[in-house]
Amino acid sequence: MYFYVKISTMTQAKSELFEVELQETSLFFKALSHPARLMIIKFLTDCKSCYTGDITSELPLSRTTINQHLEELKKSGLI
């Protein structure tokens, strides 16, 4: 005899299974895990400036890519 159990169609993100503090810390470290983001942070601390054009002239990345990295840094609270 087989029993079938209906599984809810709503799925929960695995990150939601952890404490909020751990989720926030994870975002922080994720933001720091890319060398371009580390370079952007270094540039910002050295120059105290946040003009995308200035960053673009120092890093070998396009303005669009730098903006995407800046967005990740903002989401994590680093900038």
mmCIF file of the N, C-alpha and C atoms, coordinates in Angstrom:
data_MODEL
# 
_entry.id   MODEL 
# 
loop_
_atom_site.group_PDB 
_atom_site.id 
_atom_site.type_symbol 
_atom_site.label_atom_id 
_atom_site.label_alt_id 
_atom_site.label_comp_id 
_atom_site.label_asym_id 
_atom_site.label_entity_id 
_atom_site.label_seq_id 
_atom_site.pdbx_PDB_ins_code 
_atom_site.Cartn_x 
_atom_site.Cartn_y 
_atom_site.Cartn_z 
_atom_site.occupancy 
_atom_site.B_iso_or_equiv 
_atom_site.pdbx_formal_charge 
_atom_site.auth_seq_id 
_atom_site.auth_comp_id 
_atom_site.auth_asym_id 
_atom_site.auth_atom_id 
_atom_site.pdbx_PDB_model_num 
ATOM 1   N N  . MET A 1 1  ? 0.849  -1.173 0.000   1.00 0.00 ? 1  MET A N  1 
ATOM 2   C CA . MET A 1 1  ? 0.000  0.000  0.000   1.00 0.00 ? 1  MET A CA 1 
ATOM 3   C C  . MET A 1 1  ? 0.897  1.239  0.000   1.00 0.00 ? 1  MET A C  1 
ATOM 4   N N  . TYR A 1 2  ? 0.592  2.195  -0.866  1.00 0.00 ? 2  TYR A N  1 
ATOM 5   C CA . TYR A 1 2  ? 1.375  3.420  -0.962  1.00 0.00 ? 2  TYR A CA 1 
ATOM 6   C C  . TYR A 1 2  ? 0.533  4.599  -0.520  1.00 0.00 ? 2  TYR A C  1 
ATOM 7   N N  . PHE A 1 3  ? 1.175  5.518  0.151   1.00 0.00 ? 3  PHE A N  1 
ATOM 8   C CA . PHE A 1 3  ? 0.510  6.756  0.549   1.00 0.00 ? 3  PHE A CA 1 
ATOM 9   C C  . PHE A 1 3  ? 1.189  7.907  -0.172  1.00 0.00 ? 3  PHE A C  1 
ATOM 10  N N  . TYR A 1 4  ? 0.433  8.789  -0.688  1.00 0.00 ? 4  TYR A N  1 
ATOM 11  C CA . TYR A 1 4  ? 0.974  9.955  -1.373  1.00 0.00 ? 4  TYR A CA 1 
ATOM 12  C C  . TYR A 1 4  ? 0.759  11.177 -0.500  1.00 0.00 ? 4  TYR A C  1 
ATOM 13  N N  . VAL A 1 5  ? 1.800  11.919 -0.332  1.00 0.00 ? 5  VAL A N  1 
ATOM 14  C CA . VAL A 1 5  ? 1.731  13.132 0.470   1.00 0.00 ? 5  VAL A CA 1 
ATOM 15  C C  . VAL A 1 5  ? 1.867  14.312 -0.468  1.00 0.00 ? 5  VAL A C  1 
ATOM 16  N N  . LYS A 1 6  ? 0.923  15.206 -0.390  1.00 0.00 ? 6  LYS A N  1 
ATOM 17  C CA . LYS A 1 6  ? 0.986  16.397 -1.231  1.00 0.00 ? 6  LYS A CA 1 
ATOM 18  C C  . LYS A 1 6  ? 2.003  17.359 -0.628  1.00 0.00 ? 6  LYS A C  1 
ATOM 19  N N  . ILE A 1 7  ? 2.974  17.725 -1.421  1.00 0.00 ? 7  ILE A N  1 
ATOM 20  C CA . ILE A 1 7  ? 4.005  18.657 -0.987  1.00 0.00 ? 7  ILE A CA 1 
ATOM 21  C C  . ILE A 1 7  ? 3.591  20.040 -1.433  1.00 0.00 ? 7  ILE A C  1 
ATOM 22  N N  . SER A 1 8  ? 3.715  20.970 -0.544  1.00 0.00 ? 8  SER A N  1 
ATOM 23  C CA . SER A 1 8  ? 3.341  22.349 -0.856  1.00 0.00 ? 8  SER A CA 1 
ATOM 24  C C  . SER A 1 8  ? 4.122  22.846 -2.063  1.00 0.00 ? 8  SER A C  1 
ATOM 25  N N  . THR A 1 9  ? 3.438  23.567 -2.937  1.00 0.00 ? 9  THR A N  1 
ATOM 26  C CA . THR A 1 9  ? 4.102  24.103 -4.124  1.00 0.00 ? 9  THR A CA 1 
ATOM 27  C C  . THR A 1 9  ? 4.911  25.342 -3.804  1.00 0.00 ? 9  THR A C  1 
ATOM 28  N N  . MET A 1 10 ? 4.689  25.927 -2.649  1.00 0.00 ? 10 MET A N  1 
ATOM 29  C CA . MET A 1 10 ? 5.471  27.101 -2.251  1.00 0.00 ? 10 MET A CA 1 
ATOM 30  C C  . MET A 1 10 ? 6.795  26.616 -1.695  1.00 0.00 ? 10 MET A C  1 
ATOM 31  N N  . THR A 1 11 ? 7.866  27.087 -2.269  1.00 0.00 ? 11 THR A N  1 
ATOM 32  C CA . THR A 1 11 ? 9.177  26.692 -1.778  1.00 0.00 ? 11 THR A CA 1 
ATOM 33  C C  . THR A 1 11 ? 9.773  27.819 -0.960  1.00 0.00 ? 11 THR A C  1 
ATOM 34  N N  . GLN A 1 12 ? 10.610 27.460 -0.055  1.00 0.00 ? 12 GLN A N  1 
ATOM 35  C CA . GLN A 1 12 ? 11.270 28.430 0.802   1.00 0.00 ? 12 GLN A CA 1 
ATOM 36  C C  . GLN A 1 12 ? 12.726 28.507 0.392   1.00 0.00 ? 12 GLN A C  1 
ATOM 37  N N  . ALA A 1 13 ? 13.221 29.733 0.251   1.00 0.00 ? 13 ALA A N  1 
ATOM 38  C CA . ALA A 1 13 ? 14.632 29.902 -0.078  1.00 0.00 ? 13 ALA A CA 1 
ATOM 39  C C  . ALA A 1 13 ? 15.465 29.332 1.062   1.00 0.00 ? 13 ALA A C  1 
ATOM 40  N N  . LYS A 1 14 ? 16.525 28.663 0.702   1.00 0.00 ? 14 LYS A N  1 
ATOM 41  C CA . LYS A 1 14 ? 17.355 28.034 1.740   1.00 0.00 ? 14 LYS A CA 1 
ATOM 42  C C  . LYS A 1 14 ? 17.937 29.064 2.690   1.00 0.00 ? 14 LYS A C  1 
ATOM 43  N N  . SER A 1 15 ? 18.221 30.248 2.190   1.00 0.00 ? 15 SER A N  1 
ATOM 44  C CA . SER A 1 15 ? 18.789 31.270 3.080   1.00 0.00 ? 15 SER A CA 1 
ATOM 45  C C  . SER A 1 15 ? 17.804 31.679 4.165   1.00 0.00 ? 15 SER A C  1 
ATOM 46  N N  . GLU A 1 16 ? 16.504 31.540 3.888   1.00 0.00 ? 16 GLU A N  1 
ATOM 47  C CA . GLU A 1 16 ? 15.498 31.911 4.888   1.00 0.00 ? 16 GLU A CA 1 
ATOM 48  C C  . GLU A 1 16 ? 15.471 30.954 6.074   1.00 0.00 ? 16 GLU A C  1 
ATOM 49  N N  . LEU A 1 17 ? 16.153 29.846 5.962   1.00 0.00 ? 17 LEU A N  1 
ATOM 50  C CA . LEU A 1 17 ? 16.199 28.883 7.051   1.00 0.00 ? 17 LEU A CA 1 
ATOM 51  C C  . LEU A 1 17 ? 17.164 29.305 8.153   1.00 0.00 ? 17 LEU A C  1 
ATOM 52  N N  . PHE A 1 18 ? 17.938 30.355 7.895   1.00 0.00 ? 18 PHE A N  1 
ATOM 53  C CA . PHE A 1 18 ? 18.955 30.793 8.840   1.00 0.00 ? 18 PHE A CA 1 
ATOM 54  C C  . PHE A 1 18 ? 18.572 32.130 9.468   1.00 0.00 ? 18 PHE A C  1 
ATOM 55  N N  . GLU A 1 19 ? 19.199 32.418 10.587  1.00 0.00 ? 19 GLU A N  1 
ATOM 56  C CA . GLU A 1 19 ? 18.934 33.656 11.313  1.00 0.00 ? 19 GLU A CA 1 
ATOM 57  C C  . GLU A 1 19 ? 19.233 34.867 10.423  1.00 0.00 ? 19 GLU A C  1 
ATOM 58  N N  . VAL A 1 20 ? 18.528 35.950 10.680  1.00 0.00 ? 20 VAL A N  1 
ATOM 59  C CA . VAL A 1 20 ? 18.699 37.173 9.901   1.00 0.00 ? 20 VAL A CA 1 
ATOM 60  C C  . VAL A 1 20 ? 20.140 37.664 9.979   1.00 0.00 ? 20 VAL A C  1 
ATOM 61  N N  . GLU A 1 21 ? 20.736 37.583 11.149  1.00 0.00 ? 21 GLU A N  1 
ATOM 62  C CA . GLU A 1 21 ? 22.112 38.033 11.311  1.00 0.00 ? 21 GLU A CA 1 
ATOM 63  C C  . GLU A 1 21 ? 23.071 37.256 10.403  1.00 0.00 ? 21 GLU A C  1 
ATOM 64  N N  . LEU A 1 22 ? 22.857 35.959 10.289  1.00 0.00 ? 22 LEU A N  1 
ATOM 65  C CA . LEU A 1 22 ? 23.696 35.144 9.407   1.00 0.00 ? 22 LEU A CA 1 
ATOM 66  C C  . LEU A 1 22 ? 23.459 35.489 7.941   1.00 0.00 ? 22 LEU A C  1 
ATOM 67  N N  . GLN A 1 23 ? 22.224 35.786 7.589   1.00 0.00 ? 23 GLN A N  1 
ATOM 68  C CA . GLN A 1 23 ? 21.914 36.177 6.216   1.00 0.00 ? 23 GLN A CA 1 
ATOM 69  C C  . GLN A 1 23 ? 22.602 37.493 5.863   1.00 0.00 ? 23 GLN A C  1 
ATOM 70  N N  . GLU A 1 24 ? 22.566 38.443 6.793   1.00 0.00 ? 24 GLU A N  1 
ATOM 71  C CA . GLU A 1 24 ? 23.212 39.741 6.563   1.00 0.00 ? 24 GLU A CA 1 
ATOM 72  C C  . GLU A 1 24 ? 24.729 39.596 6.466   1.00 0.00 ? 24 GLU A C  1 
ATOM 73  N N  . THR A 1 25 ? 25.285 38.784 7.335   1.00 0.00 ? 25 THR A N  1 
ATOM 74  C CA . THR A 1 25 ? 26.731 38.544 7.302   1.00 0.00 ? 25 THR A CA 1 
ATOM 75  C C  . THR A 1 25 ? 27.128 37.874 5.988   1.00 0.00 ? 25 THR A C  1 
ATOM 76  N N  . SER A 1 26 ? 26.299 36.978 5.517   1.00 0.00 ? 26 SER A N  1 
ATOM 77  C CA . SER A 1 26 ? 26.556 36.308 4.245   1.00 0.00 ? 26 SER A CA 1 
ATOM 78  C C  . SER A 1 26 ? 26.582 37.310 3.088   1.00 0.00 ? 26 SER A C  1 
ATOM 79  N N  . LEU A 1 27 ? 25.654 38.260 3.072   1.00 0.00 ? 27 LEU A N  1 
ATOM 80  C CA . LEU A 1 27 ? 25.651 39.297 2.032   1.00 0.00 ? 27 LEU A CA 1 
ATOM 81  C C  . LEU A 1 27 ? 26.920 40.144 2.090   1.00 0.00 ? 27 LEU A C  1 
ATOM 82  N N  . PHE A 1 28 ? 27.354 40.437 3.296   1.00 0.00 ? 28 PHE A N  1 
ATOM 83  C CA . PHE A 1 28 ? 28.569 41.227 3.495   1.00 0.00 ? 28 PHE A CA 1 
ATOM 84  C C  . PHE A 1 28 ? 29.773 40.511 2.876   1.00 0.00 ? 28 PHE A C  1 
ATOM 85  N N  . PHE A 1 29 ? 29.925 39.232 3.207   1.00 0.00 ? 29 PHE A N  1 
ATOM 86  C CA . PHE A 1 29 ? 31.065 38.483 2.687   1.00 0.00 ? 29 PHE A CA 1 
ATOM 87  C C  . PHE A 1 29 ? 30.940 38.211 1.191   1.00 0.00 ? 29 PHE A C  1 
ATOM 88  N N  . LYS A 1 30 ? 29.714 38.038 0.706   1.00 0.00 ? 30 LYS A N  1 
ATOM 89  C CA . LYS A 1 30 ? 29.518 37.863 -0.735  1.00 0.00 ? 30 LYS A CA 1 
ATOM 90  C C  . LYS A 1 30 ? 29.997 39.105 -1.484  1.00 0.00 ? 30 LYS A C  1 
ATOM 91  N N  . ALA A 1 31 ? 29.694 40.269 -0.937  1.00 0.00 ? 31 ALA A N  1 
ATOM 92  C CA . ALA A 1 31 ? 30.128 41.521 -1.571  1.00 0.00 ? 31 ALA A CA 1 
ATOM 93  C C  . ALA A 1 31 ? 31.646 41.625 -1.592  1.00 0.00 ? 31 ALA A C  1 
ATOM 94  N N  . LEU A 1 32 ? 32.291 41.111 -0.580  1.00 0.00 ? 32 LEU A N  1 
ATOM 95  C CA . LEU A 1 32 ? 33.752 41.176 -0.513  1.00 0.00 ? 32 LEU A CA 1 
ATOM 96  C C  . LEU A 1 32 ? 34.443 40.051 -1.289  1.00 0.00 ? 32 LEU A C  1 
ATOM 97  N N  . SER A 1 33 ? 33.678 39.125 -1.813  1.00 0.00 ? 33 SER A N  1 
ATOM 98  C CA . SER A 1 33 ? 34.290 37.952 -2.439  1.00 0.00 ? 33 SER A CA 1 
ATOM 99  C C  . SER A 1 33 ? 34.740 38.182 -3.879  1.00 0.00 ? 33 SER A C  1 
ATOM 100 N N  . HIS A 1 34 ? 34.483 39.343 -4.426  1.00 0.00 ? 34 HIS A N  1 
ATOM 101 C CA . HIS A 1 34 ? 34.881 39.603 -5.814  1.00 0.00 ? 34 HIS A CA 1 
ATOM 102 C C  . HIS A 1 34 ? 36.042 40.596 -5.836  1.00 0.00 ? 34 HIS A C  1 
ATOM 103 N N  . PRO A 1 35 ? 37.119 40.286 -6.551  1.00 0.00 ? 35 PRO A N  1 
ATOM 104 C CA . PRO A 1 35 ? 38.289 41.173 -6.569  1.00 0.00 ? 35 PRO A CA 1 
ATOM 105 C C  . PRO A 1 35 ? 37.983 42.579 -7.108  1.00 0.00 ? 35 PRO A C  1 
ATOM 106 N N  . ALA A 1 36 ? 37.050 42.683 -8.035  1.00 0.00 ? 36 ALA A N  1 
ATOM 107 C CA . ALA A 1 36 ? 36.702 44.014 -8.557  1.00 0.00 ? 36 ALA A CA 1 
ATOM 108 C C  . ALA A 1 36 ? 36.073 44.868 -7.459  1.00 0.00 ? 36 ALA A C  1 
ATOM 109 N N  . ARG A 1 37 ? 35.253 44.263 -6.619  1.00 0.00 ? 37 ARG A N  1 
ATOM 110 C CA . ARG A 1 37 ? 34.622 45.019 -5.528  1.00 0.00 ? 37 ARG A CA 1 
ATOM 111 C C  . ARG A 1 37 ? 35.662 45.442 -4.502  1.00 0.00 ? 37 ARG A C  1 
ATOM 112 N N  . LEU A 1 38 ? 36.626 44.577 -4.238  1.00 0.00 ? 38 LEU A N  1 
ATOM 113 C CA . LEU A 1 38 ? 37.707 44.949 -3.324  1.00 0.00 ? 38 LEU A CA 1 
ATOM 114 C C  . LEU A 1 38 ? 38.505 46.115 -3.896  1.00 0.00 ? 38 LEU A C  1 
ATOM 115 N N  . MET A 1 39 ? 38.738 46.082 -5.197  1.00 0.00 ? 39 MET A N  1 
ATOM 116 C CA . MET A 1 39 ? 39.468 47.168 -5.847  1.00 0.00 ? 39 MET A CA 1 
ATOM 117 C C  . MET A 1 39 ? 38.670 48.472 -5.801  1.00 0.00 ? 39 MET A C  1 
ATOM 118 N N  . ILE A 1 40 ? 37.360 48.383 -5.978  1.00 0.00 ? 40 ILE A N  1 
ATOM 119 C CA . ILE A 1 40 ? 36.505 49.565 -5.890  1.00 0.00 ? 40 ILE A CA 1 
ATOM 120 C C  . ILE A 1 40 ? 36.566 50.149 -4.485  1.00 0.00 ? 40 ILE A C  1 
ATOM 121 N N  . ILE A 1 41 ? 36.491 49.297 -3.475  1.00 0.00 ? 41 ILE A N  1 
ATOM 122 C CA . ILE A 1 41 ? 36.567 49.776 -2.088  1.00 0.00 ? 41 ILE A CA 1 
ATOM 123 C C  . ILE A 1 41 ? 37.918 50.430 -1.833  1.00 0.00 ? 41 ILE A C  1 
ATOM 124 N N  . LYS A 1 42 ? 38.977 49.823 -2.316  1.00 0.00 ? 42 LYS A N  1 
ATOM 125 C CA . LYS A 1 42 ? 40.311 50.408 -2.151  1.00 0.00 ? 42 LYS A CA 1 
ATOM 126 C C  . LYS A 1 42 ? 40.375 51.768 -2.835  1.00 0.00 ? 42 LYS A C  1 
ATOM 127 N N  . PHE A 1 43 ? 39.851 51.858 -4.045  1.00 0.00 ? 43 PHE A N  1 
ATOM 128 C CA . PHE A 1 43 ? 39.846 53.120 -4.776  1.00 0.00 ? 43 PHE A CA 1 
ATOM 129 C C  . PHE A 1 43 ? 39.073 54.189 -4.004  1.00 0.00 ? 43 PHE A C  1 
ATOM 130 N N  . LEU A 1 44 ? 37.908 53.822 -3.496  1.00 0.00 ? 44 LEU A N  1 
ATOM 131 C CA . LEU A 1 44 ? 37.079 54.790 -2.763  1.00 0.00 ? 44 LEU A CA 1 
ATOM 132 C C  . LEU A 1 44 ? 37.750 55.260 -1.485  1.00 0.00 ? 44 LEU A C  1 
ATOM 133 N N  . THR A 1 45 ? 38.438 54.372 -0.794  1.00 0.00 ? 45 THR A N  1 
ATOM 134 C CA . THR A 1 45 ? 39.110 54.790 0.435   1.00 0.00 ? 45 THR A CA 1 
ATOM 135 C C  . THR A 1 45 ? 40.317 55.671 0.135   1.00 0.00 ? 45 THR A C  1 
ATOM 136 N N  . ASP A 1 46 ? 40.995 55.409 -0.979  1.00 0.00 ? 46 ASP A N  1 
ATOM 137 C CA . ASP A 1 46 ? 42.150 56.224 -1.353  1.00 0.00 ? 46 ASP A CA 1 
ATOM 138 C C  . ASP A 1 46 ? 41.743 57.602 -1.872  1.00 0.00 ? 46 ASP A C  1 
ATOM 139 N N  . CYS A 1 47 ? 40.690 57.651 -2.672  1.00 0.00 ? 47 CYS A N  1 
ATOM 140 C CA . CYS A 1 47 ? 40.305 58.899 -3.345  1.00 0.00 ? 47 CYS A CA 1 
ATOM 141 C C  . CYS A 1 47 ? 39.186 59.656 -2.652  1.00 0.00 ? 47 CYS A C  1 
ATOM 142 N N  . LYS A 1 48 ? 38.415 59.003 -1.831  1.00 0.00 ? 48 LYS A N  1 
ATOM 143 C CA . LYS A 1 48 ? 37.267 59.611 -1.160  1.00 0.00 ? 48 LYS A CA 1 
ATOM 144 C C  . LYS A 1 48 ? 36.308 60.226 -2.185  1.00 0.00 ? 48 LYS A C  1 
ATOM 145 N N  . SER A 1 49 ? 36.151 59.541 -3.299  1.00 0.00 ? 49 SER A N  1 
ATOM 146 C CA . SER A 1 49 ? 35.321 60.012 -4.396  1.00 0.00 ? 49 SER A CA 1 
ATOM 147 C C  . SER A 1 49 ? 34.470 58.860 -4.896  1.00 0.00 ? 49 SER A C  1 
ATOM 148 N N  . CYS A 1 50 ? 33.309 59.172 -5.418  1.00 0.00 ? 50 CYS A N  1 
ATOM 149 C CA . CYS A 1 50 ? 32.455 58.106 -5.922  1.00 0.00 ? 50 CYS A CA 1 
ATOM 150 C C  . CYS A 1 50 ? 31.863 58.477 -7.272  1.00 0.00 ? 50 CYS A C  1 
ATOM 151 N N  . TYR A 1 51 ? 32.707 58.861 -8.185  1.00 0.00 ? 51 TYR A N  1 
ATOM 152 C CA . TYR A 1 51 ? 32.262 59.112 -9.543  1.00 0.00 ? 51 TYR A CA 1 
ATOM 153 C C  . TYR A 1 51 ? 32.581 57.883 -10.368 1.00 0.00 ? 51 TYR A C  1 
ATOM 154 N N  . THR A 1 52 ? 31.564 57.349 -11.024 1.00 0.00 ? 52 THR A N  1 
ATOM 155 C CA . THR A 1 52 ? 31.760 56.131 -11.798 1.00 0.00 ? 52 THR A CA 1 
ATOM 156 C C  . THR A 1 52 ? 32.841 56.303 -12.847 1.00 0.00 ? 52 THR A C  1 
ATOM 157 N N  . GLY A 1 53 ? 32.899 57.472 -13.462 1.00 0.00 ? 53 GLY A N  1 
ATOM 158 C CA . GLY A 1 53 ? 33.921 57.722 -14.473 1.00 0.00 ? 53 GLY A CA 1 
ATOM 159 C C  . GLY A 1 53 ? 35.323 57.627 -13.909 1.00 0.00 ? 53 GLY A C  1 
ATOM 160 N N  . ASP A 1 54 ? 35.520 58.126 -12.680 1.00 0.00 ? 54 ASP A N  1 
ATOM 161 C CA . ASP A 1 54 ? 36.838 58.031 -12.042 1.00 0.00 ? 54 ASP A CA 1 
ATOM 162 C C  . ASP A 1 54 ? 37.215 56.574 -11.791 1.00 0.00 ? 54 ASP A C  1 
ATOM 163 N N  . ILE A 1 55 ? 36.248 55.808 -11.328 1.00 0.00 ? 55 ILE A N  1 
ATOM 164 C CA . ILE A 1 55 ? 36.512 54.397 -11.049 1.00 0.00 ? 55 ILE A CA 1 
ATOM 165 C C  . ILE A 1 55 ? 36.810 53.669 -12.359 1.00 0.00 ? 55 ILE A C  1 
ATOM 166 N N  . THR A 1 56 ? 36.056 53.999 -13.392 1.00 0.00 ? 56 THR A N  1 
ATOM 167 C CA . THR A 1 56 ? 36.244 53.358 -14.698 1.00 0.00 ? 56 THR A CA 1 
ATOM 168 C C  . THR A 1 56 ? 37.633 53.618 -15.260 1.00 0.00 ? 56 THR A C  1 
ATOM 169 N N  . SER A 1 57 ? 38.152 54.805 -15.010 1.00 0.00 ? 57 SER A N  1 
ATOM 170 C CA . SER A 1 57 ? 39.485 55.107 -15.534 1.00 0.00 ? 57 SER A CA 1 
ATOM 171 C C  . SER A 1 57 ? 40.581 54.337 -14.792 1.00 0.00 ? 57 SER A C  1 
ATOM 172 N N  . GLU A 1 58 ? 40.313 53.886 -13.588 1.00 0.00 ? 58 GLU A N  1 
ATOM 173 C CA . GLU A 1 58 ? 41.307 53.151 -12.797 1.00 0.00 ? 58 GLU A CA 1 
ATOM 174 C C  . GLU A 1 58 ? 41.183 51.639 -12.913 1.00 0.00 ? 58 GLU A C  1 
ATOM 175 N N  . LEU A 1 59 ? 39.993 51.136 -13.159 1.00 0.00 ? 59 LEU A N  1 
ATOM 176 C CA . LEU A 1 59 ? 39.773 49.699 -13.235 1.00 0.00 ? 59 LEU A CA 1 
ATOM 177 C C  . LEU A 1 59 ? 39.525 49.280 -14.683 1.00 0.00 ? 59 LEU A C  1 
ATOM 178 N N  . PRO A 1 60 ? 39.960 48.107 -15.053 1.00 0.00 ? 60 PRO A N  1 
ATOM 179 C CA . PRO A 1 60 ? 39.773 47.646 -16.432 1.00 0.00 ? 60 PRO A CA 1 
ATOM 180 C C  . PRO A 1 60 ? 38.379 47.062 -16.667 1.00 0.00 ? 60 PRO A C  1 
ATOM 181 N N  . LEU A 1 61 ? 37.354 47.785 -16.229 1.00 0.00 ? 61 LEU A N  1 
ATOM 182 C CA . LEU A 1 61 ? 35.977 47.321 -16.357 1.00 0.00 ? 61 LEU A CA 1 
ATOM 183 C C  . LEU A 1 61 ? 35.117 48.417 -16.975 1.00 0.00 ? 61 LEU A C  1 
ATOM 184 N N  . SER A 1 62 ? 34.026 48.022 -17.592 1.00 0.00 ? 62 SER A N  1 
ATOM 185 C CA . SER A 1 62 ? 33.118 49.003 -18.181 1.00 0.00 ? 62 SER A CA 1 
ATOM 186 C C  . SER A 1 62 ? 32.327 49.712 -17.083 1.00 0.00 ? 62 SER A C  1 
ATOM 187 N N  . ARG A 1 63 ? 31.766 50.845 -17.429 1.00 0.00 ? 63 ARG A N  1 
ATOM 188 C CA . ARG A 1 63 ? 30.971 51.615 -16.475 1.00 0.00 ? 63 ARG A CA 1 
ATOM 189 C C  . ARG A 1 63 ? 29.766 50.801 -16.001 1.00 0.00 ? 63 ARG A C  1 
ATOM 190 N N  . THR A 1 64 ? 29.152 50.055 -16.902 1.00 0.00 ? 64 THR A N  1 
ATOM 191 C CA . THR A 1 64 ? 28.001 49.218 -16.537 1.00 0.00 ? 64 THR A CA 1 
ATOM 192 C C  . THR A 1 64 ? 28.397 48.169 -15.509 1.00 0.00 ? 64 THR A C  1 
ATOM 193 N N  . THR A 1 65 ? 29.519 47.514 -15.736 1.00 0.00 ? 65 THR A N  1 
ATOM 194 C CA . THR A 1 65 ? 29.995 46.495 -14.801 1.00 0.00 ? 65 THR A CA 1 
ATOM 195 C C  . THR A 1 65 ? 30.313 47.111 -13.446 1.00 0.00 ? 65 THR A C  1 
ATOM 196 N N  . ILE A 1 66 ? 30.939 48.261 -13.454 1.00 0.00 ? 66 ILE A N  1 
ATOM 197 C CA . ILE A 1 66 ? 31.252 48.940 -12.193 1.00 0.00 ? 66 ILE A CA 1 
ATOM 198 C C  . ILE A 1 66 ? 29.972 49.319 -11.463 1.00 0.00 ? 66 ILE A C  1 
ATOM 199 N N  . ASN A 1 67 ? 28.975 49.787 -12.185 1.00 0.00 ? 67 ASN A N  1 
ATOM 200 C CA . ASN A 1 67 ? 27.695 50.117 -11.550 1.00 0.00 ? 67 ASN A CA 1 
ATOM 201 C C  . ASN A 1 67 ? 27.054 48.891 -10.916 1.00 0.00 ? 67 ASN A C  1 
ATOM 202 N N  . GLN A 1 68 ? 27.165 47.739 -11.565 1.00 0.00 ? 68 GLN A N  1 
ATOM 203 C CA . GLN A 1 68 ? 26.623 46.508 -10.987 1.00 0.00 ? 68 GLN A CA 1 
ATOM 204 C C  . GLN A 1 68 ? 27.369 46.146 -9.699  1.00 0.00 ? 68 GLN A C  1 
ATOM 205 N N  . HIS A 1 69 ? 28.677 46.306 -9.702  1.00 0.00 ? 69 HIS A N  1 
ATOM 206 C CA . HIS A 1 69 ? 29.455 46.025 -8.491  1.00 0.00 ? 69 HIS A CA 1 
ATOM 207 C C  . HIS A 1 69 ? 29.129 47.035 -7.390  1.00 0.00 ? 69 HIS A C  1 
ATOM 208 N N  . LEU A 1 70 ? 28.959 48.289 -7.750  1.00 0.00 ? 70 LEU A N  1 
ATOM 209 C CA . LEU A 1 70 ? 28.582 49.303 -6.754  1.00 0.00 ? 70 LEU A CA 1 
ATOM 210 C C  . LEU A 1 70 ? 27.227 48.975 -6.128  1.00 0.00 ? 70 LEU A C  1 
ATOM 211 N N  . GLU A 1 71 ? 26.318 48.474 -6.932  1.00 0.00 ? 71 GLU A N  1 
ATOM 212 C CA . GLU A 1 71 ? 24.999 48.096 -6.413  1.00 0.00 ? 71 GLU A CA 1 
ATOM 213 C C  . GLU A 1 71 ? 25.116 46.969 -5.387  1.00 0.00 ? 71 GLU A C  1 
ATOM 214 N N  . GLU A 1 72 ? 25.968 45.991 -5.678  1.00 0.00 ? 72 GLU A N  1 
ATOM 215 C CA . GLU A 1 72 ? 26.186 44.901 -4.704  1.00 0.00 ? 72 GLU A CA 1 
ATOM 216 C C  . GLU A 1 72 ? 26.809 45.430 -3.414  1.00 0.00 ? 72 GLU A C  1 
ATOM 217 N N  . LEU A 1 73 ? 27.726 46.363 -3.541  1.00 0.00 ? 73 LEU A N  1 
ATOM 218 C CA . LEU A 1 73 ? 28.363 46.951 -2.352  1.00 0.00 ? 73 LEU A CA 1 
ATOM 219 C C  . LEU A 1 73 ? 27.346 47.763 -1.540  1.00 0.00 ? 73 LEU A C  1 
ATOM 220 N N  . LYS A 1 74 ? 26.435 48.433 -2.224  1.00 0.00 ? 74 LYS A N  1 
ATOM 221 C CA . LYS A 1 74 ? 25.389 49.200 -1.528  1.00 0.00 ? 74 LYS A CA 1 
ATOM 222 C C  . LYS A 1 74 ? 24.451 48.257 -0.809  1.00 0.00 ? 74 LYS A C  1 
ATOM 223 N N  . LYS A 1 75 ? 24.030 47.164 -1.474  1.00 0.00 ? 75 LYS A N  1 
ATOM 224 C CA . LYS A 1 75 ? 23.110 46.213 -0.856  1.00 0.00 ? 75 LYS A CA 1 
ATOM 225 C C  . LYS A 1 75 ? 23.689 45.614 0.424   1.00 0.00 ? 75 LYS A C  1 
ATOM 226 N N  . SER A 1 76 ? 24.980 45.446 0.445   1.00 0.00 ? 76 SER A N  1 
ATOM 227 C CA . SER A 1 76 ? 25.627 44.851 1.615   1.00 0.00 ? 76 SER A CA 1 
ATOM 228 C C  . SER A 1 76 ? 25.898 45.873 2.718   1.00 0.00 ? 76 SER A C  1 
ATOM 229 N N  . GLY A 1 77 ? 25.730 47.164 2.394   1.00 0.00 ? 77 GLY A N  1 
ATOM 230 C CA . GLY A 1 77 ? 25.964 48.198 3.386   1.00 0.00 ? 77 GLY A CA 1 
ATOM 231 C C  . GLY A 1 77 ? 27.410 48.653 3.472   1.00 0.00 ? 77 GLY A C  1 
ATOM 232 N N  . LEU A 1 78 ? 28.250 48.185 2.564   1.00 0.00 ? 78 LEU A N  1 
ATOM 233 C CA . LEU A 1 78 ? 29.659 48.581 2.596   1.00 0.00 ? 78 LEU A CA 1 
ATOM 234 C C  . LEU A 1 78 ? 29.858 50.002 2.105   1.00 0.00 ? 78 LEU A C  1 
ATOM 235 N N  . ILE A 1 79 ? 29.009 50.468 1.222   1.00 0.00 ? 79 ILE A N  1 
ATOM 236 C CA . ILE A 1 79 ? 29.080 51.861 0.772   1.00 0.00 ? 79 ILE A CA 1 
ATOM 237 C C  . ILE A 1 79 ? 27.690 52.455 0.821   1.00 0.00 ? 79 ILE A C  1 
# 
